[in-house]
Amino acid sequence: MNTVNKTLSKMLLILAFCGANLAQAGHISLNPFSTDVAIGDTISIDIVLEDPFTGAYAGDSFLGFGFDFDYDQTGLQFTHKTMGSAWDDYSDAFNDTMVVGSDSNFGIDDNGQSEFLLTTLYFEVIGAGDLFLNVFSDSANSANQGLFYIFNDVLDINASTSINVSQVPEPPVVALFALALGIMGARGFRKSAV
């Protein structure tokens, strides 16, 4: 009987340890590649998990991530994404989540990493203004969303950034066309005066 109680106590300790919440093991940052942006440019925005193991249990592993994103569709057009080198892309397998990545080796161990590049999103700039990008997850409504660790509950993602795109002055081609019209008009005026 005593052996059964010890075994049950150990199992309860393990369950309590695995079910305990951590404060926050890391945070997401959105890093635009360039801040000098014009209409017609293609921009890239890195989605980075900073301090991935801060506050995590010793020996924890980061398993993967899933999130949705929203952006200003009047000024940005999503073109594609590339996953960070550590991640396999499983986005097509999940209809309710736009970006899903996981490590095929069952997690990345805590080796003192300061950040992980999760993915890079690419957009074509189609309009001017203060354009936004929001990256978020809702783990309460989708089991595929959030940051996934072995010993931690799923952590939700919520990050945003904005990119200011100014109205672009008329391109040089239009200016050259106007100059050519002016020269032709001056020649025509000169011939009619002679």
VMD Tcl script that draws the C-alpha trace (Angstrom):
set ca {
  {0.00 0.00 0.00}
  {2.84 2.37 0.87}
  {4.42 1.79 -2.57}
  {1.13 2.64 -4.27}
  {0.87 5.93 -2.33}
  {4.45 6.88 -3.25}
  {3.78 6.12 -6.91}
  {0.55 8.13 -6.86}
  {2.31 11.03 -5.14}
  {5.03 11.03 -7.79}
  {2.46 10.97 -10.57}
  {0.54 13.87 -9.01}
  {3.77 15.88 -8.69}
  {4.58 15.25 -12.36}
  {1.06 16.23 -13.45}
  {1.18 19.37 -11.33}
  {4.59 20.26 -12.75}
  {3.46 19.74 -16.36}
  {0.20 21.60 -15.87}
  {1.68 24.65 -14.14}
  {1.58 27.94 -16.01}
  {4.60 30.06 -16.71}
  {4.49 33.82 -16.74}
  {5.65 34.48 -20.30}
  {8.45 32.54 -21.91}
  {9.09 35.05 -24.68}
  {7.51 37.69 -26.85}
  {6.93 38.26 -30.53}
  {8.42 41.20 -32.39}
  {7.66 42.28 -35.95}
  {10.71 43.59 -37.75}
  {10.19 45.33 -41.11}
  {13.23 44.90 -43.36}
  {13.05 48.51 -44.50}
  {11.44 51.70 -43.27}
  {11.98 53.55 -46.56}
  {8.97 52.19 -48.43}
  {7.22 53.37 -51.59}
  {4.20 52.20 -53.56}
  {5.22 49.29 -55.78}
  {7.88 48.00 -53.36}
  {7.83 44.48 -51.98}
  {8.50 44.50 -48.25}
  {9.37 41.72 -45.85}
  {8.52 41.57 -42.17}
  {10.29 39.08 -39.91}
  {8.19 37.47 -37.17}
  {10.68 36.85 -34.35}
  {10.26 35.11 -31.00}
  {12.57 36.99 -28.65}
  {13.83 35.52 -25.37}
  {12.14 32.19 -26.12}
  {13.10 30.54 -22.82}
  {13.01 33.44 -20.36}
  {10.95 32.22 -17.42}
  {10.69 28.71 -18.87}
  {11.40 25.53 -16.95}
  {14.95 24.20 -17.07}
  {15.18 21.69 -19.89}
  {12.10 22.97 -21.71}
  {11.83 22.73 -25.49}
  {10.03 24.97 -27.95}
  {7.85 22.81 -30.21}
  {6.26 25.20 -32.70}
  {3.81 28.00 -33.37}
  {0.59 28.91 -35.10}
  {-0.97 32.31 -35.75}
  {-3.18 34.41 -37.96}
  {-2.43 37.87 -39.27}
  {-4.42 40.87 -40.38}
  {-3.13 43.78 -42.43}
  {-4.23 46.99 -44.13}
  {-5.59 45.65 -47.41}
  {-5.92 49.16 -48.86}
  {-2.16 49.53 -48.84}
  {-0.69 46.03 -48.64}
  {-1.15 42.87 -50.67}
  {0.14 39.62 -49.15}
  {2.33 37.74 -51.63}
  {3.97 34.85 -49.74}
  {5.84 33.68 -46.65}
  {9.05 31.83 -45.92}
  {9.63 29.86 -42.74}
  {12.69 30.36 -40.56}
  {15.39 27.76 -41.18}
  {14.49 25.74 -38.06}
  {10.83 25.26 -39.03}
  {8.80 23.08 -41.32}
  {5.71 24.70 -42.84}
  {2.46 22.95 -41.91}
  {0.17 25.88 -42.77}
  {-1.67 24.03 -45.55}
  {-2.73 21.29 -43.14}
  {-4.75 23.63 -40.91}
  {-7.73 25.53 -42.34}
  {-8.28 27.69 -39.25}
  {-4.70 29.00 -38.92}
  {-2.80 31.03 -41.52}
  {0.79 30.20 -40.44}
  {1.82 26.98 -38.67}
  {5.42 25.91 -38.12}
  {6.99 23.07 -36.19}
  {10.39 21.51 -35.81}
  {10.53 18.02 -37.31}
  {12.97 16.93 -34.58}
  {10.34 17.26 -31.81}
  {11.38 20.64 -30.49}
  {14.28 22.97 -30.07}
  {16.00 22.74 -26.69}
  {17.01 25.71 -24.57}
  {20.64 26.36 -25.47}
  {20.68 30.02 -24.49}
  {19.17 31.29 -27.76}
  {18.14 34.95 -27.64}
  {15.62 34.65 -30.48}
  {14.08 32.44 -33.16}
  {13.06 33.66 -36.61}
  {9.66 32.01 -37.00}
  {8.69 33.23 -40.46}
  {8.98 36.16 -42.85}
  {5.85 37.63 -44.43}
  {6.11 39.41 -47.80}
  {3.76 42.13 -49.03}
  {3.51 44.32 -52.11}
  {2.84 47.95 -51.22}
  {-0.22 49.09 -53.23}
  {-1.27 52.24 -51.36}
  {0.00 55.06 -49.18}
  {-0.70 55.84 -45.55}
  {0.05 54.47 -42.11}
  {-0.33 50.75 -42.89}
  {-0.75 48.15 -40.13}
  {0.08 44.50 -39.63}
  {-1.29 42.49 -36.68}
  {-0.11 39.01 -35.76}
  {-2.25 37.14 -33.25}
  {-3.42 33.78 -31.97}
  {-6.47 32.55 -30.11}
  {-5.57 29.28 -28.42}
  {-8.92 29.18 -26.60}
  {-10.72 28.72 -29.94}
  {-8.09 26.91 -31.99}
  {-5.75 24.17 -30.82}
  {-3.37 25.12 -33.65}
  {-2.64 28.66 -32.48}
  {-0.06 30.04 -30.07}
  {3.49 29.25 -28.97}
  {3.94 25.60 -28.00}
  {6.38 24.34 -25.35}
  {6.72 20.90 -23.75}
  {6.24 22.02 -20.12}
  {4.30 25.23 -20.58}
  {0.70 25.93 -21.47}
  {0.17 27.37 -24.93}
  {1.06 31.07 -24.98}
  {-0.98 33.38 -27.20}
  {0.62 35.80 -29.65}
  {-0.36 39.44 -30.00}
  {1.95 41.83 -31.83}
  {1.54 44.67 -34.30}
  {3.55 47.14 -36.33}
  {2.87 49.93 -38.77}
  {4.66 51.13 -41.87}
  {4.33 54.66 -43.14}
  {4.15 54.91 -46.92}
  {4.15 58.44 -48.36}
  {2.43 59.38 -51.59}
  {5.03 58.97 -54.28}
  {5.72 61.96 -56.51}
  {5.16 61.42 -60.21}
  {7.61 58.89 -61.54}
  {10.46 60.03 -63.79}
  {8.77 58.47 -66.84}
  {5.83 60.88 -66.57}
  {8.23 63.82 -66.14}
  {10.17 62.76 -69.25}
  {6.93 62.43 -71.20}
  {5.90 65.96 -70.13}
  {9.34 67.27 -71.17}
  {9.05 65.57 -74.58}
  {5.61 67.10 -75.12}
  {6.98 70.50 -74.18}
  {9.85 70.19 -76.69}
  {7.52 69.02 -79.45}
  {5.14 71.89 -78.65}
  {7.99 74.41 -78.81}
  {9.17 73.03 -82.16}
  {5.64 73.19 -83.54}
  {5.30 76.78 -82.33}
  {8.68 77.70 -83.87}
  {7.76 76.18 -87.27}
  {4.42 77.97 -87.38}
  {6.12 81.26 -86.56}
  {8.58 80.91 -89.49}
}
mol new
graphics top color blue
foreach p $ca { graphics top sphere $p radius 0.5 }
foreach p [lrange $ca 0 end-1] q [lrange $ca 1 end] { graphics top cylinder $p $q radius 0.2 }
display resetview
